Amino acid sequence: MKTKYISAPYLLWMAIFIFAPLCLVVYFAFTDKRGNFTFENMSALSTYAPVFLRSIILAGVATVVCLVMAYPVSYFMSRMKANRQKVMMMVIMLPMWMNFLLRTYAWMSLLERNGLINKFFGMFGLGPFNMINTNGAVILGMVYNYLPFMILPLYSTMVKIDHSLVEAAQDLGGNLYHVLTKVLLPLSLPGITTGITMVFVPSCSTFVISRMLGGDSAFMIGDLIDLQFLGNSYNPHLGSAMSLVLMVLVLLCMSVTNGFADDDSEGLL
C-alpha cells in the first residue's frame, strides 16, 4: 500500500500531462470542425507523404552520423583517468548551456553566403558556396545539437566495460575488427539503442533547425505540424492527425531498434 501512495503523484502527473493530451490529439485527429467523427484528416495525409519520408531520411542520416562520431569519442573517454573524464564531460555539455535557438542562429551566421565559412574559403579564392537552406545544413544542425545525447548513453555504458575483456580478445588473436564486433559492440548495445532513440526522436520531429537552416528546400513534418496551429492555415484537426501518425512512426522505429537489441542480448546469453 505504501508503494502505491508513493507512486500516486507520478501517476497523477502522467494522467494530466501525458494521457490527457494524447487523448485530445486522438480526438482532434478523428473529428472535423463540428466535432463529428471522420477519417478525412487521415486520408489527407497521403498528400504529405514526401514530407514524412524526407523527415525520416534526414533524421536517420543525422542519427547515423552522430553514432559514428560519438562511438570512438565515448570509448576513449571511458578509458581516460577520472579527472580527465570530468573535463571531457564538461566540454561536451558546455554548448548545451547555451539556448537551443541561439546555437542554431550561430550556425546561420556561419553557413550563410556572406558568413564566416565562406569568407574563410574566399581567402583562398574559393566559393562562395551555397551551404544554407540545404539538407546538409539541416543534418549539420541536428548533429551539432543532438550529438551529446548520443555520447552520454554510450559513455555511461562503455565506462562499465572491463578493459581486461578487450585485452583478452587481443591476446587470443582478435584484431581490431573482431574486438569491435565481438566484444565492444555487443556490450555497448544498450547505450547504442538508447542513443539512437534520444537522437532520432527529436531529429524526426524538429522544426526549428529545418526552418532556420533548411528553408523551403528541407521542409520537415515538424514544420508542417507547426503551420497547422499558426496563421491562416490553422487546422488543429489535420495537425493532430499528422502528430498521431508521426508518433506511430517513431514508436515503430523504436520497437525495431529495441528488437535488434533484444535479439543480440539473447545471442550473448
C-alpha positions as CSV (number, residue, x, y, z in Angstrom):
1,M,0.0,0.0,0.0
2,K,2.8,2.4,0.8
3,T,4.4,1.9,-2.6
4,K,1.1,2.8,-4.3
5,Y,0.8,6.0,-2.3
6,I,4.4,7.0,-3.2
7,S,3.7,6.5,-6.9
8,A,0.4,8.4,-6.8
9,P,2.0,11.8,-7.6
10,Y,3.8,10.4,-10.6
11,L,0.6,8.6,-11.8
12,L,-1.3,11.9,-11.5
13,W,1.4,13.7,-13.4
14,M,1.2,11.2,-16.2
15,A,-2.6,11.4,-16.3
16,I,-2.6,15.2,-16.6
17,F,0.4,15.8,-18.8
18,I,0.7,12.6,-20.9
19,F,-2.5,10.7,-21.1
20,A,-4.9,13.6,-21.3
21,P,-3.0,15.5,-24.1
22,L,-2.7,12.2,-26.0
23,C,-6.5,11.7,-25.8
24,L,-7.0,15.2,-27.1
25,V,-4.7,14.5,-30.1
26,V,-6.6,11.3,-30.9
27,Y,-9.9,13.2,-30.6
28,F,-9.0,16.0,-32.9
29,A,-7.4,13.6,-35.4
30,F,-10.7,11.8,-35.9
31,T,-13.1,14.7,-35.8
32,D,-14.0,17.6,-38.0
33,K,-14.6,21.3,-37.1
34,R,-18.1,20.4,-35.9
35,G,-16.9,17.5,-33.7
36,N,-18.2,14.8,-36.0
37,F,-16.3,11.6,-36.4
38,T,-14.3,11.4,-39.7
39,F,-11.4,9.8,-41.4
40,E,-10.8,12.8,-43.8
41,N,-7.9,14.0,-41.7
42,M,-6.1,10.7,-42.0
43,S,-6.8,10.3,-45.7
44,A,-5.5,13.8,-46.4
45,L,-2.1,12.8,-45.1
46,S,-1.2,10.9,-48.3
47,T,-0.6,14.3,-49.9
48,Y,2.2,14.9,-47.4
49,A,3.9,11.5,-47.7
50,P,7.1,13.1,-49.3
51,V,7.5,15.3,-46.2
52,F,7.2,12.4,-43.9
53,L,9.7,10.4,-45.9
54,R,12.2,13.4,-46.0
55,S,11.9,13.8,-42.2
56,I,12.6,10.1,-41.6
57,I,15.6,10.1,-44.0
58,L,17.2,13.3,-42.7
59,A,16.7,12.1,-39.1
60,G,18.1,8.7,-39.9
61,V,21.2,10.2,-41.6
62,A,21.8,12.5,-38.6
63,T,21.4,9.6,-36.2
64,V,24.0,7.5,-38.1
65,V,26.4,10.4,-38.2
66,C,26.0,11.0,-34.5
67,L,26.6,7.3,-33.8
68,V,29.8,7.2,-35.9
69,M,31.2,10.3,-34.3
70,A,30.1,9.5,-30.8
71,Y,31.2,5.9,-30.5
72,P,35.0,6.5,-30.6
73,V,34.7,9.6,-28.5
74,S,32.7,7.7,-25.9
75,Y,35.2,4.8,-25.9
76,F,38.3,7.0,-25.4
77,M,36.5,9.0,-22.7
78,S,35.7,5.8,-20.8
79,R,39.4,4.8,-20.9
80,M,40.7,8.2,-19.5
81,K,41.5,8.9,-15.9
82,A,38.6,10.0,-13.8
83,N,39.6,13.7,-13.7
84,R,40.0,13.9,-17.4
85,Q,36.7,12.2,-17.9
86,K,35.1,15.0,-15.9
87,V,36.8,17.6,-18.1
88,M,35.7,16.0,-21.3
89,M,32.2,15.7,-20.0
90,M,32.2,19.4,-19.2
91,V,33.5,20.2,-22.7
92,I,30.7,18.1,-24.3
93,M,28.0,19.6,-22.1
94,L,29.2,23.2,-22.4
95,P,27.4,24.0,-25.6
96,M,24.1,22.8,-24.1
97,W,24.3,25.6,-21.5
98,M,23.5,28.0,-24.3
99,N,20.0,28.4,-25.6
100,F,19.0,26.0,-28.4
101,L,17.7,28.8,-30.6
102,L,20.9,30.9,-30.2
103,R,23.1,27.9,-31.2
104,T,21.0,27.5,-34.4
105,Y,21.3,31.2,-35.1
106,A,25.0,30.9,-34.7
107,W,25.1,28.2,-37.5
108,M,23.0,30.5,-39.7
109,S,25.7,33.2,-39.5
110,L,28.4,30.6,-40.2
111,L,26.8,29.0,-43.2
112,E,25.2,31.9,-45.0
113,R,26.6,33.2,-48.3
114,N,28.4,36.0,-46.6
115,G,29.2,34.0,-43.4
116,L,32.5,33.3,-41.8
117,I,33.0,29.9,-43.5
118,N,32.6,31.4,-47.0
119,K,34.8,34.3,-46.0
120,F,37.5,31.8,-45.0
121,F,37.3,30.0,-48.3
122,G,37.3,33.3,-50.1
123,M,40.8,34.0,-48.7
124,F,42.0,31.1,-50.9
125,G,39.9,32.1,-53.9
126,L,37.2,29.5,-53.3
127,G,33.4,29.9,-53.2
128,P,31.1,31.3,-52.2
129,F,29.4,28.0,-51.6
130,N,25.7,27.6,-51.1
131,M,25.6,25.9,-47.7
132,I,22.5,27.4,-46.1
133,N,18.9,26.3,-46.9
134,T,20.1,22.8,-47.9
135,N,19.5,19.3,-46.5
136,G,23.2,19.1,-45.5
137,A,22.8,22.2,-43.3
138,V,19.8,20.6,-41.6
139,I,21.7,17.4,-40.9
140,L,24.7,19.5,-39.6
141,G,22.4,21.4,-37.2
142,M,20.9,18.1,-36.0
143,V,24.3,16.5,-35.4
144,Y,25.6,19.6,-33.6
145,N,22.6,19.9,-31.3
146,Y,21.9,16.2,-30.6
147,L,25.4,14.7,-30.6
148,P,25.7,14.9,-26.7
149,F,22.5,12.8,-26.5
150,M,24.4,10.1,-28.3
151,I,27.6,10.4,-26.4
152,L,26.2,10.4,-22.9
153,P,24.4,7.0,-23.0
154,L,27.3,5.4,-24.9
155,Y,29.8,6.7,-22.4
156,S,27.7,5.6,-19.4
157,T,27.6,2.1,-20.9
158,M,31.3,1.8,-22.0
159,V,32.7,3.0,-18.7
160,K,31.3,-0.1,-17.2
161,I,33.0,-2.4,-19.7
162,D,36.0,-4.2,-18.2
163,H,39.1,-3.3,-20.2
164,S,40.5,-6.8,-19.5
165,L,37.9,-8.2,-21.9
166,V,39.4,-6.2,-24.7
167,E,42.9,-7.3,-23.7
168,A,41.8,-10.9,-23.5
169,A,40.3,-10.7,-27.0
170,Q,43.6,-9.3,-28.3
171,D,45.6,-12.0,-26.6
172,L,43.5,-14.6,-28.2
173,G,44.4,-13.2,-31.6
174,G,41.5,-10.9,-32.3
175,N,42.2,-8.0,-34.5
176,L,40.5,-4.6,-34.3
177,Y,37.5,-5.7,-36.3
178,H,36.9,-8.8,-34.1
179,V,37.4,-6.8,-30.9
180,L,34.9,-4.2,-32.1
181,T,32.2,-6.6,-33.4
182,K,32.6,-9.5,-30.9
183,V,33.3,-7.5,-27.7
184,L,32.6,-3.8,-27.7
185,L,29.5,-3.6,-29.9
186,P,27.6,-6.3,-28.0
187,L,28.5,-5.0,-24.6
188,S,27.7,-1.4,-25.6
189,L,24.4,-2.2,-27.3
190,P,22.2,-0.8,-24.6
191,G,23.9,2.6,-24.9
192,I,23.6,2.4,-28.7
193,T,19.9,1.8,-28.6
194,T,19.3,4.5,-26.1
195,G,21.4,7.0,-28.0
196,I,19.6,6.2,-31.3
197,T,16.3,6.8,-29.6
198,M,17.4,10.0,-28.0
199,V,18.7,11.4,-31.3
200,F,16.2,10.0,-33.8
201,V,13.0,11.1,-32.0
202,P,13.8,14.8,-31.7
203,S,15.5,14.9,-35.1
204,C,12.4,13.5,-36.8
205,S,10.1,16.0,-35.1
206,T,12.3,19.1,-35.2
207,F,11.1,22.3,-36.8
208,V,13.4,25.0,-35.5
209,I,16.5,23.5,-37.2
210,S,14.8,22.8,-40.5
211,R,13.2,26.2,-40.7
212,M,16.3,28.2,-39.9
213,L,18.9,26.1,-41.7
214,G,16.9,24.3,-44.4
215,G,14.3,26.8,-45.5
216,D,11.7,25.6,-48.1
217,S,14.2,23.0,-49.5
218,A,14.2,20.9,-46.3
219,F,10.6,21.2,-45.2
220,M,10.0,18.6,-42.5
221,I,7.0,17.2,-40.7
222,G,7.7,19.3,-37.6
223,D,7.3,22.5,-39.8
224,L,4.1,21.1,-41.3
225,I,2.6,20.4,-37.9
226,D,3.6,23.8,-36.7
227,L,1.9,25.5,-39.6
228,Q,-1.4,23.8,-38.8
229,F,-1.6,25.6,-35.4
230,L,-0.5,29.0,-36.6
231,G,-1.7,31.7,-39.1
232,N,-4.2,31.4,-41.8
233,S,-3.7,27.7,-42.3
234,Y,-4.9,27.0,-38.8
235,N,-6.3,23.4,-38.7
236,P,-5.8,21.6,-35.4
237,H,-7.6,18.5,-36.7
238,L,-5.2,17.9,-39.6
239,G,-2.2,18.9,-37.3
240,S,-3.4,16.3,-34.7
241,A,-3.6,13.6,-37.4
242,M,0.0,14.4,-38.5
243,S,1.2,14.3,-34.9
244,L,-0.5,11.0,-34.3
245,V,1.0,9.4,-37.4
246,L,4.4,10.8,-36.6
247,M,4.2,9.3,-33.1
248,V,3.2,5.9,-34.5
249,L,6.2,6.0,-37.0
250,V,8.6,6.9,-34.2
251,L,7.2,4.1,-32.0
252,L,7.7,1.6,-34.8
253,C,11.3,2.7,-35.3
254,M,11.9,2.4,-31.6
255,S,10.4,-1.0,-31.5
256,V,12.6,-2.2,-34.4
257,T,15.7,-0.8,-32.6
258,N,14.7,-2.5,-29.3
259,G,14.0,-5.7,-31.2
260,F,17.6,-5.8,-32.5
261,A,18.9,-5.1,-29.0
262,D,16.8,-8.0,-27.5
263,D,18.0,-10.4,-30.2
264,D,21.6,-9.6,-29.6
265,S,21.2,-9.9,-25.9
266,E,19.7,-13.4,-26.3
267,G,22.7,-14.2,-28.5
268,L,25.1,-13.2,-25.8
269,L,23.3,-15.4,-23.3
